[in-house]
Amino acid sequence: MAETNRLVPKGCAALVDLGVPDFTSWPPRCRQFIFPVETSSYREGIPRVNSLPITKAHGTGNDFVLVEDLDGHLEIDADLVRQLCDRNFGVGADGLIRLAPADEDAAAFFMDYRNSDGSIAEMCGNGIRCSTKYLIDRGLLTSSHDRARRRVGVQTRSGVRQVTYELGGDDLVSTVEVDMGPPSFEPASVPLAPDFAESLQVPFESIHAGERLRLNAVSMGNPHAVVFGPDPVGIDVASVGREIEKSAIFPEGANVEFVEVVSSSHLKMRVWERGVGETLACGSGACAAFAAARELEMVGDSVTLSLPGGELRLRWDGTIMMAGPAVEVFDAVVNLDTLGAPTYHR
């Protein structure tokens, strides 16, 4: 009897157990879990089902493993997330997104986002764009989707975000704009530790930067520390970013943005993401940087924000609207039997 994986629906696993060799007759929801292999260790003609279909996508270089689960039957734990996101022994990504059923009437689906270290995250702006493209391009949205206005609701752990999209010449989604909601400058919403709850501009003595930094604390549904200064190209983002993320100032950690104000309509940024490390882009981080710069009257109501992975367009409309590309790189089926780093013996 073929060994099945807990990710496979019971009804599909039963086809293997019953010895149904003609898997071309299987229902589509079962065929997607097939991973053809040599049959020496399995009954002749029975495919391996210990596999997982995925799509690799990115928004301005912030890359994700997308896993379709619109039936809501998959259970993906932190170990599997870490293995899939590993850039040497897995697919490689900044995070994993499970596209799951929504339990909010205003949303067409739930974006279940996990950081590459397996931790659960509240929000990911770039992930919303990639998730929307995946589902729209495949015609998989049937509810809470206004096709005429090209508008759809996306449920996240920090609430439902409204999304509009543009189609390219191939009738596929090319650009997505996300209503990221209003920023919060309330210390309790970031949150900040009680000792720092009187001000959102917090002085921070950085050992790695060798100077006192001023942290601008912002919540975009997740915690951010925005640091304004010169061109961030020369900053040791890994050392300083990790130092701030792990600081007692932020009891739940923080995403850290290093921002140069190039002009009143142009920001330049590098970012250290909580639970991930430095990434080429961060949508909620871009919004936090724009929100802090606007609050301090450094910029106007619309900016272009340059990141190592590309550019995002941000504007104020009572909330923060973020627009940028969404790109699919490839589809694949991952063999879960061989996923992960080998054991090293000295």
C-alpha positions, 0 to 999 in steps of 0.5 A: 500500500502506498504511503500517503501524506497528511496534506492529501485529502482523504478521498484522494488518498483512498484512490491509492489505497484501493489500487486505482492505477488509471490516475488520469480518471481521478478528480482534478483535486486529486490529480494535482497531488500526483508526483510521478516517480520510479515505481520500484518502491511502490505498487506497479502503476500507482503514483506517489502522492507525497507531493505538493503543487506550488507556484513561485511568485514575487512582488518587486523581488519580495518572493513567495511560495503560493499554495492553493487550498481553496477547499481548506483541507491543508495543514501546513506547519512551521517545519514545512514552511521553513523547508519550502522557503529554504533557498538551498534545500527547498524552493526558496522564498521570503515567505509562504502563502496559503490561499484559503477560504475566507470567513468574512463576507467582504473577502473572496479568500484568506491570505494565510501568510507565514514568514520564512522562519515558519512564524505567522504574520499579520500582513504582507502587501506584496503577498496580497498582490501576488495572491490576487494575480494567481486567483484572478488569472486562473478564474478561481474567484467566485464570491466577493469579486466585482469583475466589472470594477476589477475589485476584490476583498482579501482577508488577512490577519489584520483585517480585510483589504480591498484590492483593484487590479489592471489587466495587461495585453494578455488579459492577465493581471499586471498591476495591483493596487491595495488599500492598505488601510490607515496607519496607526501611531498609537503606541499600544497598536504598534505595540511599544513596551510600556516604558516607551509608550509616551512617544512614537519617536524613540531614541535608540542607542545602536551598537552596530550603527555606532550612533543614536538612532531615532525610531519612528514607530508605526503600525500597518496592522504589523509593527514597524520601526522607520529610521530616516537618514542618508542613502541606505546603501551603506547601512549594515541592514542585517546587524542594525535591523536585527538589533532593532527587531529584537530590542525590548522596545518592541515586545512583538518584534518589528520590521525595520525600514531604513529610508532616505527622503530623496525629494517630497515625492521620492523615497528610497528604502532598504528593509529588514523583515521580522522573521525573514531578514533583509528582503528586496521589498516589503509592501507594509514597510513601504507604507509605514515609511510613507506614513511616517514621512508624511506625518513628519511633513517630509513628503506630500500625498503621493510618492514613488518608493524605490527598493532594491527589487523595484518601485512601488507607488503610494498615495494618500486617500484617507488610507494608504493606497499601494500599487505595484507589479505581481509576477509569477515565476514558475509552477512546480510540484514539490517532492516532499520526500526529498525536501529539507537539508540532509543530516550532517555527520562529523 
